[in-house]
Amino acid sequence: MFCLYIQEITSMPVYEFECDCGEIIEELVRMDTKSIICSKCSKTARKIMSQCSFELKGGGWYSDGYSSSKK
């Protein structure tokens, strides 16, 4: 039972929500959650697209998608 609970928690991502009052809220929720209640003003906060960090590490990757060598 405990392992099942942990698995359920770790499979849920953290999403950002924005309210009309300007509050940005991070919540661990299911993927299909569209809105939550704002903790500041108690109105509905909508899910927003968050910035993500992405870095290619290791050999064989090019930041612009093209190899520097001419063929």
Secondary structure, 3 states (H helix, E strand, C coil): CHHHHHHHHHCCCEEEEECCCCCEEEEECCCCCCEEECCCCCCEEEEECCCCCCCCCCCCCCCCCCCCCCC
